[in-house]
Amino acid sequence: MNSTIVLFLLQDGIINGAIYALAAIAMVLVFAVTRVILVPQGEFIAFGAMTVAALEAGRMPPTAWLLVALGALAAAAALVQQRRTLSVRSVALIVLFNLALPALLAALTYALAPMKLGTAVNILLAVALIVQMGPMLYRVAFAPLAHASVLVLLIAAFGVHFSLMGLGLVFFGPEGITTKPLLTQTFTAGGIPITGQSVAVVAATALLLIVFALFFERTLIGKALHACASNRLGARLVGIPTAIAGQITFGLAACLGALAGVLAGPIVTIYYDSGFLIGLKAFVAAILGGLVSFPLTVLAALAVGVAEAFFSFWMSNFKEVMVFSLILPVLLWRSLRSPAHLEEEE
């Protein structure tokens, strides 16, 4: 192995690590606020890439119909959960956000898809479709289990994952897709060619992380989410609605997943089940970051990407095993350092 190969591997590792970082911080955020290990985070990534691919081909993305169906389920779930406190205003809000808005967005997508309006419009439509799925999934699958144990929530998360993966196969089929690169230029640094898409991935990830940090530090909603992450019971006692915080958190996770899918689509071939493997590697990064620290999670995601690149060079047949084995020393160290404790009472 010479220096040129090392630089190529570092480039691949940083690009993959940037995508893992977006998924990993979404997982950390969701777990901190809701105690849910968001196994279906990878489906947001796969659906985001496949939605963009459908729009690029001038076809109506099946994601729109999935959104309408989820909206109907979410509306029914919200009516059942709030049946004792329903009012005309609350029913109107449920209908607006769960039925009218998804139907309007689906109609808009149906009208614009055949026009092939370009990359920017395709990305906006794809992100808009995916983002709404996050709060809906929370209302349908996780809000009724808000006070359950972490194990029950994990089982529910796997159920949602398998359901979405099966729907992905039905809607998108078994064929893989790639999307158009955001930047087509090629650059050179130290004699190493760098594609425009690689630059776009790193730049977009850095920008998103900055926006993410500013959101939590400068906005009232961000501070409320931070309070829920620090102490759910205390946040509820001071009047922060934890149910709404959960919906916002899932919406942010869906947004980060959709954007990660947009960035990953031109680099790798995405299949209906590709998101699961990406999500697992992001989960490794989240574990390495302790499931609490966003900066450590980002650094861990970059480390996972670089390690994966070098493992693929040294032992390509076992690279996945080697990547997942990275969490074993961390889990062993944490089990020895941290005494067993009971789960926080709700």
N, C-alpha and C positions, 0 to 999 in steps of 0.2 A: 504494500500500500504506500503510495507516494502522496505528496502534498496536494496534487491536483485532485486525486480521488477523495482525500479528506475534505477538501473544500466543497466538492460536489455533494458528499454525504451530509455535511453540515448544512448546506443550502436546502436539501430535501428535508432534513430533520427540522429545521426552523420553520419551513412552510407548513409541514404536517403539524408541528407543535403549536403553531398559531391557530390552526383550526381546532385542535384539541383544547386549546385554552378557552375558546369561546364556549364550547360545550361544558367544560369543567367548571367554569365560574357560574354557569347557569345551574349546574347540579349543586354546587356549594350554596348558592343563594336559596334555592328551593328547599334544601335540607335544613338550612339555618332557620328559615321562617316557618316551614310546615312540617319538618321532620320526615319528609318524603324523599327517599332516594329515587330520583327521577329516571328510572330505567328507560322510559320511552323518549328520552331526550334525543336519541339517535334518529327516531322516526321524524322529528321536526326537521332534522338535517336532510334526510333522504327525500321527504316530501317537498322541501324547499327546492332542491336541485331538480327533481322530476317535474315540479310545477313550472319552473322556468323553461325546461326542455319542451314541455307541451306548448307553452306560449310561443317559443321560438319557432315551432313547427306550425303555428297558426291554428292549433286545436284548443278546444275548451278543456282546461285541466280538470281531471276528476276530483281534485282537491276541493273545488267549489261545491260539488254535490255532497262530499263528505262534511264540509262545513255546515251546509243546510241541515243535514241529518243530525249532526252533533248539536246544532242549535235547537232543534226540536226536542232532543233528549234533555238538554240543559234547561229548557223552559219547563218541561214536565217535572224535572228534579227540583227546580227552584219553587214551583207551585206547591209541590208536596212538602218541601222543607219549611216553607213559610206559610203554610196553610192556616196557622192560628193567628197570624198577624197580617194577613193580606189586606191591602187597601186598593182603591182604584189606581192610585199613583204607582204602587209597587207592581201591580199587574201590568200597567202600561210600560213600566221600565223593563220588565221581564220580556214582554212581547217585542219591544223595540230592539233590545240588545241581542236577544236570542233568536228571534224569528225575522223581524223586518230588516235589520242590518245585514245578516248573512244573505238573505234573499236578494237585497239590493246589490250587494257586492257580487253575488253569483250572476245576476243579470248584467251588471257592468262588465264582468269578465267575459260573459258570453258574447257581448257586443264588440268588445275590443280585441279579443283573441284572434279572429281572422284577419285583422288589419296589420298584424306584425309591426307594431309601432316602435320597436327597438328595445335595446337592452334595459334602459332605465325604466321604461314603463313595465316591462316584464318583471323586473326585480320588485318594483313597488307593488304590483298586483300579487306576486307570489308571497311577499312578506305580509301584506294585508290579509291574505287568506289564512296563512299559517298562524299569525299572531292571535287571531280570535279563537283558535282551537285551544290554546293554553287555558284560559279561564273556563272554557266550556268543559274541558276534561276535568278540571278541578271540581267544578260544581257537580258533575255526574259521578265521578269515581272517588274523589277524596274528601269533599266537604262532609258527606255523611259519616266518614271515618275520622274526623278531625281529632277526636279524643282517644282513638285507638292506639295500640302500641306501635312501635317502629316496625316490628315484624309483620303485623297485619297490614300496615301501609306499604311495606315492601312487597308483600304478596299481591296487593291491589295494583301496585306499579307494574309488576310482571304481567298481570292480567291485561292491563291497558296496553302494554308493549306487544303482547302476542295478538291482541285484537287489531291494533293498528298495523302490525306487520302483515297479518292476513288480509286486511282491507287493502294494503298497498299492493299485494299480489293480485287481488281482484281488479283493482282500478288501473294499475300501471303495467301489469304483466311481468313476466320473468326477464324480459330483455333489459340490458343495461343501457344507460344514457350518458352522454357527455354534453356539456353546454358550451356556448361560445365564450372565449376568454374576455375578461373585462378590458384588458390592454393587450394589443397584439405586437407591440414593439419588443425588440430584444436589446438588452443592455450587456455591457461587459465590465467586470470588476476583477482586477488582478488576473486577467486572462481567462476568467471563467464566465461563460455566457449565462445570463440571467434573463428568464422570460418576463414579459410584462405582467403576466398573471401572477408570477411569484412576487413581484413588487406590489401588485394590487392586494394580494393576500396579507402581506406583512403590514402595509400601510393601513389597510382597512381595519385590521385587527388592532393595531396600535391606537387608531382613532376611536374605535369602539370602546376600548378599555379606558381611554381618557374620559369619554362621555359617561361611561359607567361610573367611574370614580367621582366625577363632578355631580352626577345625579344623586349619589348617596350623600355627598358632603354639602350640597348647596340647595337641594329641593326639600320641601316639607314631606312629600311622599317618600323620598329616599330615606329621610331621617326616621320616618315612622316604620319603614321596613327594617331599618337598622335596629330600632328598638325592639321589634318583634323577634329579630334574630338573636338579640342579646338576652331578652327575657320575655317570653310569650305571655306568661301570667301577669307580669308587671305592666306590659303594654296594654293588655286587656283592662286592667284595673284603672289605668289612666285614660281610658276611652278610645283606644285605637282598635278599630274593628278588625280582628284577626282574620275573619272570613274573607273580607275584602282584600286584606293584605295577601292572603293566599292566592286569590285570583290575579292580583297584580303581579305577584311573583311568577306565577305560571305564564302570564302573558309575556313578561320579560324573558323567561326561559325559551318560550316559543319564538320570540323575535331573534334572540341570539342563535337559536338552532337554525332558523330559516336563513339568516345571513351567513352562517357557517356553510350551509348547503349551497348557497349562491357562490361562495368562494371556492368550495371544494369541487363543484360540478365540472369546471373546465380542466381540473388537474387529474382526477381519477374517474373511472367508470363507476357510476352509482347504480346499484340495483335496489329493488324494493326492500331488501334486508341488510343493505350496507350500513345503515345507520346504527345497527346494534353493535357492530365491531368498533365503529368510531366512538360510540357512547361508552363502550367498555374501556377503551384506552383513555378517554376523558375521565372515567371513574377512577382509573389508576392514578391519574394526575391529581384528582380531588383527594384521594386517600393520602397520597404523598404530601399534599398541602395541609393535611389534618382536618379537612372538611370544615375549616373555620376561616382560613386566611386567603383572601383573594390574591394578594401579591405572591405568596408562596405557591398558590395553585397555578398561577401563570408560569412561574419559573419551573414548577414541576412538569407542566404540560410541554414546555420547550425541551426539558430534559428527556421526557418520554419520546418526543418526536426524534430527537437526535439519537437516543439509544436505539430506537426502532430502525433508523437508517443504517447505523453501524451493524446491528444484528442482521439486517437483511443482506449486508455485504459478507459478513463472516459466516453466517449459518441461516440462509434464507428459509430453509424448511422448518426451522424452529423459532423464527423471529417472534411470532405471536406468543409462544410459550415464554420466551425470555422477557418480553415486555410485561406480561402479566405477573411474572415471578418477581418483578421489582417491588411489589407491595409486600412480599412476605417478610423481609427484614423490618419494614416499618411496622407492620402489624405485630410482629414479635416484640419489637422494642416498646411499642405503646402498651401491649398487654403486660409487660414486666414493669413499666413505669407507672401505669395508671391503675389504682386499685378498683375493684369492681364496685359499681354504685347503682342504686336504683334509678330508674327513669324518672325524669321530672314529673311531679304531679301536676295535673291540669286543674 
